Amino acid sequence: MSTEETKNSFEWVWYVIGLLTGILAVAAVTLHIGYLFLGGIIGLIMAGIFLNNIVKGREY
């Protein structure tokens, strides 16, 4: 990646959104701390799938 591409990259936002929505989805069902971590990990995985498979190569 060039420095300009790295400077304007906002992919981290999707990972944060995935993390928070995973935690909130599990919190809606149960408040067990172990499941909240699991929900966060699943949210991060879903964000990675979204970025690498669904929107890969799109131009904005």
Secondary structure, DSSP 8 states (H G I E B T S, - for coil): --HHHHHT--HHHHHHHHHHHHHHHHHHH---HHHHHHHHHHHHHHHHHIIIIISTT---
